[in-house]
Amino acid sequence: MNLHSLKAGIVSFSAAIVASLCCLLPLAVVILGLGSGAFMMVTMQYRSIFLPTGVIGVALGYLLHFCEKRRCNSLGCSFVGRKTNLAILLIATVVVSIAIILDIFPALTSEILQGAM
């Protein structure tokens, strides 16, 4: 399996990482004791950039996946990495969804932080 066959998964997973930079990554850093709330406040300022980038990237990943699937169906070729791409797309969708939920419900984020401390 080459890198080209995983293009949709790589695009969506990269976008999920970008989307998690505002909510999930700082939350994990604070919970692990590696950073402070100030780090989280700095990264939260950029959520208007990170979250839309994540959503657009995951949508682009799905678009690439289904275009490749349709192309392979019409040409009769085998779609290499279909299950791997779909698994990566689903993981990326979950990561972006959690980042959006934590952004929409800041009380939930504070409860998670209080429970971890």
Beta strands, then each sheet from edge to edge (+ up, - down):
end
